């Protein structure tokens, strides 16, 4: 509750020690409670009675609020897509690096194995321990015919005879 300060004059009472001494009049402050002032009440604003500039300003505010919200949502979604794409790219790059390392190891192991087989075969041929019946010969097989025979491929013919080709002279 609000209160107001009010000044009141103070009555002088003579003191017993100095009855003849005259003092100037003193004032003291006292607190007097008051009722709070009611706020001003404006007449109700009917939307139909608003001026055109106020209606346009209100519509512009709502439109800009919606556009700002959509812009923030679009920016956040673009940021999320960018971060997710970057994360997936780093995971895929790591996996690719591991696969390339494994490929290099397999290529190296294959080359070492082939070299070992070749050295073993050369050593066996030099020793005379390799006999033709120890060698396995594989026969090639004919490719299987397709389910539907394809149309025969006609040889490509040039649209322009080779002796009559057009070569530009330049600019």
MIDOMAR-309735 format. One record per residue: residue number from 1; residue in one letter; x, y, z of N, C-alpha, C, O, CB in turn. Coordinates in steps of 0.02 Angstrom, whole numbers, plus 50000, padded with zeros to 5 digits. Glycine has a CB too. Example, Ala and Ser with C-alpha at 12.3 -4.5 7.8 and 13.67 -1.06 7.14 Angstrom:
<pts>
{1 A {50660 49716 50390} {50615 49775 50390} {50660 49835 50390} {50712 49834 50423} {50565 49776 50452}};
{2 S {50642 49888 50354} {50684 49947 50357} {50645 50002 50394} {50670 50057 50402} {50704 49970 50286}};
</pts>
This chain:
<pts>
{1 X {50042 49942 50000} {50000 50000 50000} {50045 50061 50000} {50094 50064 50036} {49952 50000 50060}};
{2 X {50026 50109 49960} {50068 50168 49956} {50051 50215 50013} {49996 50214 50041} {50059 50204 49888}};
{3 X {50099 50256 50028} {50089 50304 50082} {50119 50370 50060} {50165 50372 50020} {50122 50279 50148}};
{4 X {50092 50424 50087} {50117 50490 50070} {50146 50521 50133} {50125 50506 50189} {50060 50535 50041}};
{5 X {50194 50564 50123} {50225 50598 50180} {50190 50665 50189} {50176 50701 50141} {50302 50608 50169}};
{6 X {50176 50681 50252} {50141 50743 50267} {50178 50778 50324} {50200 50746 50371} {50066 50730 50285}};
{7 X {50183 50841 50318} {50216 50878 50372} {50163 50907 50419} {50112 50933 50397} {50262 50934 50344}};
{8 X {50177 50903 50482} {50133 50932 50532} {50173 50978 50577} {50231 50964 50592} {50097 50876 50574}};
{9 X {50143 51030 50598} {50179 51072 50646} {50181 51038 50714} {50135 51002 50733} {50145 51142 50653}};
{10 X {50235 51048 50749} {50246 51017 50814} {50236 51069 50869} {50262 51124 50865} {50317 50985 50818}};
{11 X {50198 51049 50917} {50186 51096 50973} {50248 51098 51017} {50281 51048 51028} {50124 51076 51014}};
{12 X {50262 51156 51040} {50320 51165 51083} {50299 51151 51155} {50249 51176 51180} {50349 51236 51077}};
{13 X {50338 51111 51187} {50328 51097 51257} {50390 51121 51294} {50446 51103 51277} {50314 51021 51270}};
{14 X {50381 51157 51340} {50440 51179 51377} {50470 51122 51417} {50434 51081 51445} {50422 51238 51424}};
{15 X {50534 51120 51419} {50570 51070 51458} {50582 51097 51528} {50584 51157 51541} {50637 51051 51424}};
{16 X {50589 51052 51570} {50598 51072 51639} {50666 51103 51651} {50672 51147 51693} {50589 51013 51686}};
{17 X {50716 51083 51615} {50783 51109 51627} {50790 51180 51602} {50822 51221 51635} {50835 51064 51593}};
{18 X {50762 51195 51546} {50769 51262 51517} {50700 51289 51500} {50680 51288 51442} {50813 51261 51454}};
{19 X {50662 51314 51548} {50596 51339 51532} {50598 51405 51495} {50549 51422 51462} {50556 51346 51595}};
{20 X {50650 51441 51499} {50652 51506 51468} {50682 51506 51399} {50677 51556 51363} {50690 51553 51512}};
{21 X {50713 51452 51380} {50746 51450 51314} {50693 51443 51260} {50649 51400 51263} {50797 51391 51311}};
{22 X {50698 51486 51211} {50650 51484 51156} {50682 51447 51097} {50738 51461 51077} {50629 51556 51135}};
{23 X {50647 51401 51072} {50671 51361 51015} {50629 51377 50954} {50570 51395 50959} {50668 51284 51031}};
{24 X {50659 51371 50897} {50619 51381 50837} {50570 51323 50829} {50581 51269 50857} {50664 51388 50775}};
{25 X {50519 51333 50792} {50469 51282 50783} {50497 51225 50740} {50527 51237 50687} {50405 51311 50751}};
{26 X {50488 51166 50763} {50513 51107 50727} {50455 51073 50691} {50398 51074 50714} {50548 51057 50776}};
{27 X {50472 51043 50637} {50421 51005 50599} {50445 50933 50596} {50504 50919 50589} {50410 51035 50527}};
{28 X {50399 50888 50600} {50416 50818 50593} {50374 50787 50537} {50320 50811 50520} {50405 50780 50659}};
{29 X {50401 50734 50508} {50368 50700 50453} {50330 50640 50479} {50355 50601 50519} {50419 50679 50399}};
{30 X {50269 50633 50456} {50229 50575 50475} {50204 50542 50411} {50196 50574 50359} {50170 50595 50521}};
{31 X {50191 50478 50416} {50167 50439 50359} {50091 50435 50364} {50063 50415 50414} {50198 50367 50359}};
{32 X {50059 50456 50309} {49987 50454 50306} {49967 50407 50250} {49985 50419 50193} {49956 50526 50295}};
{33 X {49930 50353 50266} {49910 50307 50213} {49858 50340 50168} {49813 50376 50190} {49882 50242 50242}};
{34 X {49867 50325 50102} {49818 50350 50053} {49795 50293 50010} {49828 50241 50007} {49848 50407 50010}};
{35 X {49740 50301 49976} {49716 50249 49930} {49754 50256 49864} {49767 50311 49842} {49639 50255 49919}};
{36 X {49772 50199 49834} {49809 50203 49770} {49764 50233 49716} {49704 50221 49714} {49835 50134 49748}};
{37 X {49795 50272 49674} {49758 50303 49619} {49743 50250 49566} {49786 50210 49550} {49799 50362 49588}};
{38 X {49684 50250 49540} {49665 50201 49489} {49694 50224 49422} {49696 50284 49408} {49588 50192 49485}};
{39 X {49715 50175 49380} {49742 50195 49315} {49687 50220 49270} {49628 50206 49280} {49778 50135 49282}};
{40 X {49707 50258 49221} {49659 50284 49174} {49631 50227 49132} {49669 50183 49111} {49691 50338 49129}};
{41 X {49569 50227 49120} {49537 50176 49080} {49524 50205 49011} {49488 50254 49004} {49472 50149 49113}};
{42 X {49553 50172 48962} {49543 50195 48893} {49480 50162 48866} {49462 50107 48888} {49604 50179 48849}};
{43 X {49448 50193 48820} {49389 50160 48791} {49411 50099 48752} {49466 50098 48724} {49350 50210 48745}};
{44 X {49370 50048 48748} {49391 49987 48712} {49403 50003 48639} {49367 50040 48606} {49336 49932 48718}};
{45 X {49458 49972 48613} {49477 49985 48544} {49444 49934 48499} {49461 49875 48501} {49555 49982 48535}};
{46 X {49397 49955 48460} {49364 49911 48412} {49408 49907 48350} {49434 49957 48327} {49293 49935 48395}};
{47 X {49415 49847 48325} {49457 49838 48265} {49426 49873 48205} {49461 49894 48159} {49469 49763 48251}};
{48 X {49362 49878 48205} {49329 49909 48148} {49340 49984 48147} {49339 50015 48094} {49254 49893 48149}};
{49 X {49351 50014 48206} {49358 50086 48210} {49430 50110 48210} {49444 50169 48218} {49323 50111 48272}};
{50 X {49477 50063 48199} {49547 50083 48196} {49561 50119 48131} {49529 50105 48080} {49594 50022 48205}};
{51 X {49609 50165 48131} {49627 50197 48067} {49665 50148 48022} {49694 50099 48046} {49669 50260 48080}};
{52 X {49664 50163 47958} {49695 50119 47909} {49770 50110 47921} {49795 50055 47915} {49684 50146 47839}};
{53 X {49805 50163 47939} {49877 50158 47950} {49892 50112 48009} {49943 50078 48008} {49907 50228 47963}};
{54 X {49849 50110 48060} {49860 50066 48117} {49847 49994 48098} {49882 49948 48120} {49815 50087 48176}};
{55 X {49795 49983 48056} {49782 49915 48032} {49840 49889 47991} {49862 49832 47999} {49717 49913 47991}};
{56 X {49866 49931 47945} {49922 49910 47904} {49984 49897 47945} {50022 49851 47932} {49937 49963 47851}};
{57 X {49995 49938 47996} {50053 49929 48040} {50047 49863 48078} {50097 49828 48087} {50059 49987 48090}};
{58 X {49987 49846 48101} {49976 49784 48137} {49987 49724 48091} {50019 49675 48111} {49905 49782 48166}};
{59 X {49961 49728 48030} {49972 49673 47981} {50046 49667 47965} {50072 49611 47960} {49931 49686 47917}};
{60 X {50080 49722 47956} {50152 49720 47942} {50191 49690 47999} {50239 49653 47987} {50178 49790 47928}};
{61 X {50171 49704 48060} {50206 49675 48118} {50197 49599 48119} {50244 49562 48129} {50180 49706 48184}};
{62 X {50135 49577 48109} {50122 49504 48109} {50159 49469 48053} {50188 49416 48062} {50046 49490 48103}};
{63 X {50159 49501 47995} {50194 49471 47937} {50269 49467 47951} {50300 49415 47937} {50181 49512 47874}};
{64 X {50298 49520 47977} {50370 49518 47991} {50386 49468 48046} {50440 49438 48045} {50395 49588 48011}};
{65 X {50341 49459 48094} {50352 49410 48146} {50352 49339 48118} {50394 49298 48136} {50299 49416 48201}};
{66 X {50305 49325 48073} {50302 49259 48041} {50364 49248 47998} {50393 49194 48000} {50238 49252 47999}};
{67 X {50383 49298 47960} {50442 49292 47917} {50506 49281 47958} {50549 49241 47940} {50450 49354 47872}};
{68 X {50512 49317 48014} {50570 49309 48057} {50572 49239 48086} {50625 49208 48090} {50570 49361 48113}};
{69 X {50514 49213 48107} {50512 49145 48133} {50531 49094 48081} {50568 49046 48095} {50443 49129 48159}};
{70 X {50506 49103 48020} {50523 49057 47966} {50597 49061 47948} {50629 49010 47934} {50480 49071 47904}};
{71 X {50625 49121 47950} {50696 49129 47935} {50739 49094 47988} {50788 49061 47971} {50715 49203 47930}};
{72 X {50721 49103 48050} {50758 49070 48104} {50753 48994 48098} {50802 48959 48106} {50733 49093 48174}};
{73 X {50692 48969 48084} {50684 48897 48075} {50724 48871 48016} {50755 48818 48021} {50609 48880 48066}};
{74 X {50724 48907 47961} {50763 48886 47902} {50838 48887 47917} {50874 48842 47897} {50748 48932 47842}};
{75 X {50861 48938 47953} {50932 48942 47970} {50953 48885 48016} {51006 48855 48007} {50949 49009 48003}};
{76 X {50911 48869 48065} {50927 48814 48110} {50926 48747 48074} {50969 48704 48087} {50878 48812 48168}};
{77 X {50878 48737 48029} {50876 48674 47993} {50936 48668 47945} {50964 48614 47937} {50810 48667 47954}};
{78 X {50955 48723 47912} {51013 48721 47869} {51076 48706 47909} {51120 48669 47886} {51021 48788 47831}};
{79 X {51081 48735 47968} {51139 48721 48011} {51140 48648 48032} {51192 48616 48032} {51138 48767 48073}};
{80 X {51081 48621 48049} {51078 48550 48069} {51097 48504 48012} {51133 48455 48022} {51007 48533 48094}};
{81 X {51074 48520 47952} {51091 48479 47894} {51166 48483 47880} {51197 48433 47864} {51051 48501 47831}};
{82 X {51194 48542 47886} {51266 48551 47875} {51307 48511 47925} {51355 48478 47907} {51285 48625 47878}};
{83 X {51288 48516 47988} {51325 48480 48041} {51318 48405 48030} {51367 48368 48037} {51300 48499 48111}};
{84 X {51257 48381 48014} {51247 48309 48003} {51286 48285 47942} {51316 48231 47944} {51173 48294 47995}};
{85 X {51286 48324 47889} {51324 48305 47829} {51399 48303 47844} {51433 48258 47822} {51310 48355 47772}};
{86 X {51423 48352 47882} {51494 48353 47899} {51512 48292 47942} {51565 48262 47932} {51512 48418 47937}};
{87 X {51468 48273 47989} {51481 48214 48031} {51483 48151 47988} {51528 48110 47996} {51428 48208 48087}};
{88 X {51433 48144 47944} {51432 48084 47902} {51492 48082 47855} {51520 48028 47842} {51367 48082 47861}};
{89 X {51512 48140 47830} {51570 48142 47785} {51633 48121 47822} {51675 48085 47794} {51578 48212 47756}};
{90 X {51641 48144 47883} {51701 48125 47921} {51701 48050 47937} {51754 48019 47934} {51706 48165 47986}};
{91 X {51643 48021 47952} {51639 47949 47965} {51655 47911 47901} {51693 47862 47903} {51568 47929 47991}};
{92 X {51628 47933 47845} {51640 47899 47781} {51714 47906 47761} {51743 47859 47733} {51595 47927 47726}};
{93 X {51744 47964 47774} {51814 47974 47757} {51858 47928 47799} {51907 47900 47773} {51834 48047 47768}};
{94 X {51842 47921 47862} {51880 47875 47906} {51874 47803 47881} {51923 47767 47878} {51855 47881 47979}};
{95 X {51812 47783 47864} {51802 47715 47839} {51839 47704 47774} {51869 47651 47763} {51727 47700 47830}};
{96 X {51838 47755 47729} {51874 47749 47666} {51949 47742 47678} {51982 47702 47645} {51860 47810 47622}};
{97 X {51976 47780 47724} {52047 47775 47740} {52066 47706 47765} {52118 47678 47747} {52067 47828 47791}};
{98 X {52022 47677 47808} {52036 47610 47834} {52032 47559 47777} {52074 47513 47774} {51986 47592 47889}};
{99 X {51983 47566 47733} {51978 47519 47677} {52037 47525 47629} {52061 47475 47603} {51913 47531 47638}};
{100 X {52061 47586 47619} {52120 47594 47576} {52182 47563 47608} {52224 47534 47574} {52133 47669 47561}};
{101 X {52188 47569 47674} {52244 47537 47709} {52239 47461 47702} {52290 47428 47689} {52245 47557 47784}};
{102 X {52179 47434 47711} {52171 47361 47703} {52185 47339 47632} {52215 47286 47621} {52100 47340 47724}};
{103 X {52163 47379 47583} {52176 47363 47513} {52252 47361 47500} {52277 47316 47467} {52142 47413 47466}};
{104 X {52286 47411 47526} {52359 47412 47517} {52393 47351 47549} {52439 47322 47520} {52389 47477 47546}};
{105 X {52368 47332 47607} {52396 47273 47640} {52382 47209 47600} {52425 47166 47594} {52368 47266 47711}};
{106 X {52321 47204 47572} {52304 47145 47532} {52344 47143 47467} {52367 47090 47446} {52229 47145 47516}};
{107 X {52353 47201 47435} {52393 47203 47374} {52465 47182 47389} {52495 47144 47351} {52392 47273 47342}};
{108 X {52492 47207 47444} {52560 47190 47463} {52565 47115 47479} {52612 47082 47457} {52583 47231 47523}};
{109 X {52516 47089 47517} {52518 47018 47534} {52510 46975 47471} {52543 46923 47466} {52462 47000 47584}};
{110 X {52469 46995 47423} {52460 46959 47361} {52525 46959 47321} {52545 46907 47293} {52403 46989 47320}};
{111 X {52558 47016 47318} {52621 47019 47281} {52674 46976 47314} {52712 46942 47280} {52646 47092 47276}};
{112 X {52677 46977 47380} {52725 46934 47416} {52710 46861 47403} {52756 46821 47392} {52725 46950 47492}};
{113 X {52645 46842 47405} {52626 46772 47394} {52644 46750 47323} {52670 46695 47313} {52551 46763 47407}};
{114 X {52629 46793 47273} {52647 46776 47204} {52722 46769 47195} {52746 46724 47161} {52619 46829 47156}};
{115 X {52759 46814 47227} {52832 46810 47223} {52857 46745 47254} {52902 46713 47228} {52864 46871 47257}};
{116 X {52827 46727 47311} {52848 46664 47344} {52831 46604 47300} {52871 46557 47296} {52813 46657 47413}};
{117 X {52772 46604 47268} {52754 46549 47224} {52802 46546 47164} {52823 46492 47143} {52681 46557 47200}};
{118 X {52818 46603 47136} {52863 46604 47078} {52933 46579 47098} {52964 46541 47061} {52868 46675 47048}};
{119 X {52957 46600 47157} {53023 46577 47179} {53022 46502 47192} {53070 46467 47178} {53046 46615 47242}};
{120 X {52967 46477 47221} {52961 46406 47234} {52959 46367 47169} {52991 46315 47163} {52898 46391 47276}};
{121 X {52922 46391 47119} {52918 46357 47054} {52985 46358 47019} {53005 46307 46990} {52864 46390 47009}};
{122 X {53021 46415 47021} {53087 46418 46990} {53136 46372 47025} {53177 46338 46993} {53114 46490 46992}};
{123 X {53132 46370 47090} {53178 46325 47127} {53162 46252 47111} {53208 46211 47105} {53172 46337 47203}};
{124 X {53098 46236 47105} {53079 46167 47089} {53100 46149 47018} {53120 46092 47005} {53003 46156 47098}};
{125 X {53097 46196 46971} {53118 46183 46903} {53194 46175 46899} {53219 46134 46861} {53094 46239 46856}};
{126 X {53230 46214 46938} {53303 46209 46937} {53326 46143 46969} {53377 46115 46947} {53333 46269 46973}};
{127 X {53291 46120 47019} {53310 46058 47052} {53292 45997 47012} {53320 45943 47022} {53278 46054 47121}};
{128 X {53245 46004 46966} {53222 45948 46927} {53170 45908 46963} {53152 45853 46941} {53280 45903 46909}};
{129 X {53145 45933 47018} {53094 45896 47056} {53024 45907 47027} {52977 45872 47045} {53095 45917 47129}};
{130 X {53016 45955 46983} {52952 45969 46953} {52941 45923 46894} {52982 45923 46848} {52946 46044 46932}};
{131 X {52889 45885 46895} {52874 45838 46842} {52810 45862 46807} {52767 45891 46841} {52864 45765 46871}};
{132 X {52803 45852 46742} {52744 45877 46707} {52678 45850 46735} {52627 45882 46729} {52749 45859 46634}};
{133 X {52680 45791 46764} {52617 45766 46791} {52599 45800 46856} {52543 45792 46881} {52621 45690 46802}};
{134 X {52645 45838 46886} {52629 45877 46946} {52596 45944 46929} {52570 45978 46973} {52693 45889 46986}};
{135 X {52598 45962 46866} {52570 46026 46844} {52497 46016 46826} {52479 45967 46793} {52610 46055 46785}};
{136 X {52455 46061 46845} {52383 46058 46830} {52370 46106 46773} {52388 46165 46776} {52339 46076 46893}};
{137 X {52338 46080 46720} {52319 46121 46663} {52243 46129 46664} {52206 46079 46670} {52344 46090 46596}};
{138 X {52219 46190 46657} {52148 46203 46658} {52124 46217 46587} {52160 46250 46549} {52130 46262 46704}};
{139 X {52065 46193 46570} {52037 46204 46504} {51990 46264 46509} {51956 46274 46560} {52001 46140 46478}};
{140 X {51988 46304 46456} {51942 46361 46455} {51874 46336 46434} {51867 46288 46396} {51967 46415 46406}};
{141 X {51823 46367 46461} {51755 46347 46444} {51723 46400 46399} {51742 46458 46399} {51712 46337 46508}};
{142 X {51674 46377 46362} {51638 46423 46318} {51589 46463 46361} {51561 46437 46409} {51600 46384 46262}};
{143 X {51580 46527 46344} {51531 46566 46383} {51461 46540 46372} {51444 46517 46317} {51535 46641 46365}};
{144 X {51420 46542 46423} {51351 46518 46419} {51310 46564 46374} {51318 46625 46377} {51319 46512 46489}};
{145 X {51266 46535 46332} {51225 46578 46288} {51174 46616 46331} {51151 46591 46383} {51189 46536 46233}};
{146 X {51159 46676 46309} {51111 46717 46345} {51041 46689 46334} {51029 46653 46285} {51115 46791 46323}};
{147 X {50994 46705 46378} {50926 46679 46374} {50892 46703 46309} {50859 46663 46275} {50884 46701 46434}};
{148 X {50901 46766 46292} {50873 46791 46229} {50932 46814 46186} {50973 46855 46208} {50822 46851 46242}};
{149 X {50937 46787 46126} {50994 46808 46085} {50987 46882 46067} {50934 46906 46048} {50998 46765 46021}};
{150 X {51041 46916 46073} {51042 46987 46058} {51047 46997 45983} {51072 46954 45946} {51102 47022 46094}};
{151 X {51023 47054 45960} {51026 47069 45889} {51099 47077 45869} {51139 47103 45907} {50986 47134 45872}};
{152 X {51116 47053 45809} {51186 47060 45789} {51206 47133 45783} {51168 47175 45759} {51199 47023 45722}};
{153 X {51264 47146 45806} {51289 47214 45807} {51317 47230 45738} {51362 47196 45713} {51342 47225 45862}};
{154 X {51289 47282 45708} {51312 47302 45642} {51375 47344 45650} {51382 47382 45698} {51257 47343 45603}};
{155 X {51422 47336 45604} {51482 47377 45610} {51464 47450 45601} {51422 47468 45560} {51535 47355 45558}};
{156 X {51498 47490 45639} {51484 47562 45637} {51509 47591 45571} {51566 47580 45550} {51518 47599 45697}};
{157 X {51465 47628 45540} {51485 47661 45477} {51488 47735 45490} {51447 47763 45527} {51435 47644 45420}};
{158 X {51534 47766 45460} {51542 47838 45469} {51488 47874 45430} {51471 47854 45375} {51613 47861 45446}};
{159 X {51461 47927 45459} {51409 47965 45426} {51438 48001 45365} {51403 48011 45315} {51377 48016 45474}};
{160 X {51499 48020 45370} {51533 48054 45315} {51592 48010 45294} {51627 47983 45336} {51557 48127 45335}};
{161 X {51600 48002 45231} {51656 47960 45207} {51722 47988 45233} {51730 48049 45240} {51656 47957 45129}};
{162 X {51770 47943 45247} {51833 47967 45276} {51871 48016 45232} {51907 48059 45257} {51877 47908 45290}};
{163 X {51862 48010 45167} {51899 48056 45123} {51863 48124 45116} {51892 48171 45090} {51908 48025 45055}};
{164 X {51801 48129 45139} {51764 48191 45131} {51747 48222 45199} {51698 48258 45204} {51700 48177 45093}};
{165 X {51786 48211 45249} {51773 48240 45315} {51784 48315 45313} {51825 48341 45276} {51819 48209 45368}};
{166 X {51744 48349 45355} {51747 48422 45358} {51791 48443 45415} {51778 48424 45472} {51677 48453 45365}};
{167 X {51842 48480 45402} {51886 48508 45453} {51881 48584 45449} {51893 48613 45396} {51960 48483 45444}};
{168 X {51864 48617 45505} {51857 48689 45503} {51925 48722 45489} {51977 48697 45510} {51828 48716 45569}};
{169 X {51923 48778 45454} {51984 48813 45436} {52009 48858 45492} {52067 48878 45492} {51972 48854 45374}};
{170 X {51967 48874 45539} {51987 48918 45594} {51943 48979 45595} {51896 48984 45555} {52061 48938 45587}};
{171 X {51955 49023 45637} {51914 49083 45645} {51939 49139 45601} {51910 49193 45600} {51912 49105 45717}};
</pts>
